[in-house]
């Protein structure tokens, strides 16, 4: 398995080189937007970046927006517990009451 081979999974490259693997997705702009100041990075699986580039290119903006909204709501544990419960438990499963967290 290539991902377990240390020499094959240690792919040090500049952000510009990684950016070429990402196709239409501007990795440099993303890093700047999230406040990451990196000149180089280790890419364990360059094929992932290439596949992501295909998915990014062939997926519409609305789909990305819905995907990100869904995962934000699903993974934000404290302030959105009730919203998550209402959707997953009440709407999808018909559970009417939330179980106490301590049980």
Secondary structure, 3 states (H helix, E strand, C coil): CHHHCHHHHCCEEEHHHHHHHCCCCCHHHHHHHHCCCCCEEECCCHHHHHHHHHHHHHCCHHHHHHHHHHHHHHHCCCCCHHHHHHHHHHHHHCCCCCCCCCC
